[in-house]
Amino acid sequence: YQLCDREYSNNMVGVISKAPSVVLNDPKEGPPVGLAGRVIVKLVKSNELIQRGEFITSSNQKGLGKLASRQGPVIGYAVKNQKKGEYFVEILLQPGRYYSPEFDQIPVPVSQK
């Protein structure tokens, strides 16, 4: 396993963590990779603070996450608000895909008279 260094990587499986609840690999073979539960994710520096419920994806900075602002793979979503001056956030580790909010809306047909 290696740290992501591409935005919206399709190969994200977990987060390197100090105390993961579910571990993917043997500690003898590298740092523990958390697969599930709540973990801390280091973030790229940004003026925009991540809010609870927002999705996190990989960035082009090796091993750092960022706010998912477009559709694509994500590693999970924030369970707490990011605090000013801190470049990490606690997430619920849940690899998947983020879909823009406009995809949540189902078009309603207009009746013709």
CYANA upper distance limits for C-alpha pairs under 8 A (distance plus 0.5 A):
  3 LEU  CA     62 LYS  CA      6.41
  3 LEU  CA     63 GLY  CA      5.29
  4 CYS  CA      9 SER  CA      7.54
  4 CYS  CA     12 MET  CA      7.79
  4 CYS  CA     58 SER  CA      6.97
  4 CYS  CA     59 SER  CA      7.92
  4 CYS  CA     60 ASN  CA      8.11
  4 CYS  CA     61 GLN  CA      8.33
  4 CYS  CA     62 LYS  CA      5.98
  4 CYS  CA     63 GLY  CA      5.84
  4 CYS  CA     64 LEU  CA      8.16
  5 ASP  CA     58 SER  CA      7.74
  5 ASP  CA     59 SER  CA      6.68
  5 ASP  CA     60 ASN  CA      5.09
  5 ASP  CA     61 GLN  CA      5.83
  5 ASP  CA     62 LYS  CA      4.66
  5 ASP  CA     63 GLY  CA      6.93
  5 ASP  CA     64 LEU  CA      8.42
  6 ARG  CA     58 SER  CA      6.97
  6 ARG  CA     59 SER  CA      6.01
  6 ARG  CA     60 ASN  CA      4.82
  6 ARG  CA     61 GLN  CA      7.80
  6 ARG  CA     62 LYS  CA      8.14
  7 GLU  CA     57 THR  CA      7.65
  7 GLU  CA     58 SER  CA      5.50
  7 GLU  CA     59 SER  CA      4.63
  7 GLU  CA     60 ASN  CA      5.55
  8 TYR  CA     57 THR  CA      6.20
  8 TYR  CA     58 SER  CA      5.78
  8 TYR  CA     59 SER  CA      7.28
  8 TYR  CA     72 GLY  CA      6.38
  8 TYR  CA     73 PRO  CA      5.84
  8 TYR  CA     74 VAL  CA      7.36
  9 SER  CA     57 THR  CA      8.23
  9 SER  CA     58 SER  CA      6.67
  9 SER  CA     73 PRO  CA      6.91
 10 ASN  CA     73 PRO  CA      6.43
 12 MET  CA     58 SER  CA      8.38
 12 MET  CA     73 PRO  CA      8.45
 12 MET  CA     74 VAL  CA      8.30
 12 MET  CA     75 ILE  CA      7.12
 12 MET  CA     95 PRO  CA      7.61
 13 VAL  CA     35 LEU  CA      7.34
 13 VAL  CA     75 ILE  CA      7.96
 13 VAL  CA     95 PRO  CA      7.08
 14 GLY  CA     33 VAL  CA      6.34
 14 GLY  CA     34 GLY  CA      5.85
 14 GLY  CA     35 LEU  CA      5.34
 14 GLY  CA     36 ALA  CA      8.15
 14 GLY  CA     75 ILE  CA      7.51
 14 GLY  CA     93 LEU  CA      7.67
 14 GLY  CA     95 PRO  CA      7.92
 15 VAL  CA     33 VAL  CA      5.85
 15 VAL  CA     34 GLY  CA      5.68
 15 VAL  CA     35 LEU  CA      7.43
 15 VAL  CA     39 VAL  CA      7.99
 15 VAL  CA     41 VAL  CA      7.81
 15 VAL  CA     93 LEU  CA      8.32
 16 ILE  CA     31 PRO  CA      6.97
 16 ILE  CA     32 PRO  CA      6.17
 16 ILE  CA     33 VAL  CA      4.94
 16 ILE  CA     34 GLY  CA      6.48
 17 SER  CA     31 PRO  CA      8.21
 17 SER  CA     32 PRO  CA      6.55
 17 SER  CA     33 VAL  CA      6.66
 17 SER  CA     34 GLY  CA      6.48
 17 SER  CA     39 VAL  CA      7.17
 17 SER  CA     40 ILE  CA      7.70
 18 LYS  CA     32 PRO  CA      7.67
 19 ALA  CA     32 PRO  CA      8.48
 20 PRO  CA     32 PRO  CA      7.77
 20 PRO  CA     33 VAL  CA      7.73
 20 PRO  CA     34 GLY  CA      5.27
 20 PRO  CA     35 LEU  CA      8.09
 20 PRO  CA     36 ALA  CA      8.09
 20 PRO  CA     37 GLY  CA      7.82
 20 PRO  CA     38 ARG  CA      8.30
 20 PRO  CA     39 VAL  CA      7.28
 21 SER  CA     34 GLY  CA      7.22
 21 SER  CA     35 LEU  CA      8.33
 21 SER  CA     36 ALA  CA      7.10
 21 SER  CA     37 GLY  CA      6.57
 21 SER  CA     38 ARG  CA      8.42
 22 VAL  CA     34 GLY  CA      6.04
 22 VAL  CA     35 LEU  CA      6.03
 22 VAL  CA     36 ALA  CA      6.15
 22 VAL  CA     37 GLY  CA      7.82
 23 VAL  CA     32 PRO  CA      6.61
 23 VAL  CA     33 VAL  CA      6.02
 23 VAL  CA     34 GLY  CA      5.35
 23 VAL  CA     35 LEU  CA      6.53
 24 LEU  CA     32 PRO  CA      7.58
 24 LEU  CA     33 VAL  CA      6.00
 24 LEU  CA     34 GLY  CA      6.88
 24 LEU  CA     35 LEU  CA      6.89
 25 ASN  CA     29 GLU  CA      7.42
 25 ASN  CA     30 GLY  CA      8.13
 25 ASN  CA     32 PRO  CA      6.80
 25 ASN  CA     33 VAL  CA      6.97
 26 ASP  CA     30 GLY  CA      7.76
 26 ASP  CA     32 PRO  CA      7.79
 27 PRO  CA     31 PRO  CA      6.42
 27 PRO  CA     32 PRO  CA      6.28
 34 GLY  CA     39 VAL  CA      8.18
 35 LEU  CA     93 LEU  CA      7.24
 35 LEU  CA     94 GLN  CA      8.47
 36 ALA  CA     92 LEU  CA      7.93
 36 ALA  CA     93 LEU  CA      5.71
 36 ALA  CA     94 GLN  CA      7.20
 37 GLY  CA     92 LEU  CA      6.13
 37 GLY  CA     93 LEU  CA      6.04
 38 ARG  CA     90 GLU  CA      7.06
 38 ARG  CA     91 ILE  CA      5.98
 38 ARG  CA     92 LEU  CA      5.03
 38 ARG  CA     93 LEU  CA      6.45
 39 VAL  CA     90 GLU  CA      6.04
 39 VAL  CA     91 ILE  CA      6.09
 39 VAL  CA     92 LEU  CA      7.10
 39 VAL  CA     93 LEU  CA      7.22
 40 ILE  CA     88 PHE  CA      7.02
 40 ILE  CA     89 VAL  CA      6.08
 40 ILE  CA     90 GLU  CA      4.85
 40 ILE  CA     91 ILE  CA      6.71
 41 VAL  CA     64 LEU  CA      7.77
 41 VAL  CA     65 GLY  CA      7.05
 41 VAL  CA     88 PHE  CA      5.87
 41 VAL  CA     89 VAL  CA      6.01
 41 VAL  CA     90 GLU  CA      6.72
 41 VAL  CA     91 ILE  CA      7.45
 42 LYS  CA     63 GLY  CA      8.15
 42 LYS  CA     64 LEU  CA      5.84
 42 LYS  CA     65 GLY  CA      6.59
 42 LYS  CA     87 TYR  CA      6.44
 42 LYS  CA     88 PHE  CA      4.71
 42 LYS  CA     89 VAL  CA      7.24
 43 LEU  CA     64 LEU  CA      5.43
 43 LEU  CA     65 GLY  CA      5.13
 43 LEU  CA     66 LYS  CA      6.04
 43 LEU  CA     87 TYR  CA      5.57
 43 LEU  CA     88 PHE  CA      5.60
 43 LEU  CA     89 VAL  CA      7.91
 44 VAL  CA     59 SER  CA      7.96
 44 VAL  CA     61 GLN  CA      7.64
 44 VAL  CA     64 LEU  CA      6.27
 44 VAL  CA     65 GLY  CA      6.73
 44 VAL  CA     66 LYS  CA      6.47
 44 VAL  CA     87 TYR  CA      7.23
 45 LYS  CA     87 TYR  CA      6.80
 49 LEU  CA     81 ASN  CA      8.09
 49 LEU  CA     82 GLN  CA      6.18
 49 LEU  CA     83 LYS  CA      7.62
 49 LEU  CA     84 LYS  CA      7.46
 50 ILE  CA     54 GLU  CA      7.10
 50 ILE  CA     67 LEU  CA      7.18
 50 ILE  CA     78 ALA  CA      7.92
 50 ILE  CA     81 ASN  CA      6.48
 50 ILE  CA     82 GLN  CA      5.72
 50 ILE  CA     89 VAL  CA      8.21
 51 GLN  CA     78 ALA  CA      7.23
 51 GLN  CA     80 LYS  CA      7.26
 51 GLN  CA     81 ASN  CA      4.91
 51 GLN  CA     82 GLN  CA      6.71
 52 ARG  CA     77 TYR  CA      7.97
 52 ARG  CA     78 ALA  CA      5.31
 52 ARG  CA     79 VAL  CA      5.47
 52 ARG  CA     80 LYS  CA      5.22
 52 ARG  CA     81 ASN  CA      5.34
 52 ARG  CA     82 GLN  CA      8.36
 53 GLY  CA     77 TYR  CA      6.08
 53 GLY  CA     78 ALA  CA      5.65
 53 GLY  CA     79 VAL  CA      6.62
 53 GLY  CA     80 LYS  CA      8.34
 54 GLU  CA     67 LEU  CA      7.61
 54 GLU  CA     68 ALA  CA      8.06
 54 GLU  CA     77 TYR  CA      5.88
 54 GLU  CA     78 ALA  CA      6.09
 55 PHE  CA     67 LEU  CA      6.59
 55 PHE  CA     68 ALA  CA      5.92
 55 PHE  CA     74 VAL  CA      7.01
 55 PHE  CA     75 ILE  CA      8.16
 55 PHE  CA     76 GLY  CA      6.31
 55 PHE  CA     77 TYR  CA      4.65
 55 PHE  CA     78 ALA  CA      6.88
 55 PHE  CA     98 TYR  CA      7.56
 56 ILE  CA     65 GLY  CA      6.74
 56 ILE  CA     66 LYS  CA      5.99
 56 ILE  CA     67 LEU  CA      5.29
 56 ILE  CA     68 ALA  CA      5.70
 56 ILE  CA     74 VAL  CA      6.06
 56 ILE  CA     75 ILE  CA      6.41
 56 ILE  CA     76 GLY  CA      6.19
 56 ILE  CA     77 TYR  CA      6.12
 56 ILE  CA     78 ALA  CA      7.67
 57 THR  CA     65 GLY  CA      6.00
 57 THR  CA     66 LYS  CA      6.01
 57 THR  CA     67 LEU  CA      6.73
 57 THR  CA     68 ALA  CA      5.90
 57 THR  CA     73 PRO  CA      7.00
 57 THR  CA     74 VAL  CA      4.80
 57 THR  CA     75 ILE  CA      6.04
 57 THR  CA     76 GLY  CA      8.00
 58 SER  CA     63 GLY  CA      8.10
 58 SER  CA     64 LEU  CA      6.89
 58 SER  CA     65 GLY  CA      5.03
 58 SER  CA     66 LYS  CA      6.54
 58 SER  CA     74 VAL  CA      7.71
 58 SER  CA     75 ILE  CA      8.06
 59 SER  CA     63 GLY  CA      8.22
 59 SER  CA     64 LEU  CA      6.46
 59 SER  CA     65 GLY  CA      5.85
 59 SER  CA     66 LYS  CA      6.34
 60 ASN  CA     64 LEU  CA      8.36
 68 ALA  CA     72 GLY  CA      8.32
 68 ALA  CA     74 VAL  CA      7.61
 68 ALA  CA     98 TYR  CA      7.86
 69 SER  CA    100 SER  CA      8.48
 70 ARG  CA     98 TYR  CA      7.89
 70 ARG  CA     99 TYR  CA      7.77
 70 ARG  CA    100 SER  CA      6.73
 71 GLN  CA     97 ARG  CA      7.63
 71 GLN  CA     98 TYR  CA      5.60
 71 GLN  CA     99 TYR  CA      5.28
 71 GLN  CA    100 SER  CA      6.19
 72 GLY  CA     97 ARG  CA      5.80
 72 GLY  CA     98 TYR  CA      5.85
 72 GLY  CA     99 TYR  CA      7.45
 73 PRO  CA     95 PRO  CA      7.86
 73 PRO  CA     96 GLY  CA      6.20
 73 PRO  CA     97 ARG  CA      4.80
 73 PRO  CA     98 TYR  CA      6.65
 74 VAL  CA     94 GLN  CA      8.35
 74 VAL  CA     95 PRO  CA      6.13
 74 VAL  CA     96 GLY  CA      5.91
 74 VAL  CA     97 ARG  CA      5.85
 74 VAL  CA     98 TYR  CA      6.69
 75 ILE  CA     93 LEU  CA      6.52
 75 ILE  CA     94 GLN  CA      6.15
 75 ILE  CA     95 PRO  CA      4.68
 75 ILE  CA     96 GLY  CA      6.97
 76 GLY  CA     91 ILE  CA      6.60
 76 GLY  CA     92 LEU  CA      5.97
 76 GLY  CA     93 LEU  CA      5.11
 76 GLY  CA     94 GLN  CA      4.87
 76 GLY  CA     95 PRO  CA      6.04
 76 GLY  CA     96 GLY  CA      7.77
 77 TYR  CA     91 ILE  CA      5.68
 77 TYR  CA     92 LEU  CA      6.10
 77 TYR  CA     93 LEU  CA      7.56
 77 TYR  CA     94 GLN  CA      7.88
 78 ALA  CA     89 VAL  CA      7.10
 78 ALA  CA     90 GLU  CA      6.29
 78 ALA  CA     91 ILE  CA      4.67
 78 ALA  CA     92 LEU  CA      6.91
 79 VAL  CA     90 GLU  CA      6.44
 79 VAL  CA     91 ILE  CA      5.67
 79 VAL  CA     92 LEU  CA      6.81
 80 LYS  CA     89 VAL  CA      7.41
 80 LYS  CA     90 GLU  CA      6.53
 80 LYS  CA     91 ILE  CA      7.85
 81 ASN  CA     89 VAL  CA      7.63
 82 GLN  CA     86 GLU  CA      7.40
 82 GLN  CA     87 TYR  CA      8.18
 82 GLN  CA     88 PHE  CA      7.36
 82 GLN  CA     89 VAL  CA      5.87
 99 TYR  CA    103 PHE  CA      6.98
 99 TYR  CA    104 ASP  CA      8.47
100 SER  CA    104 ASP  CA      8.03
101 PRO  CA    105 GLN  CA      7.91
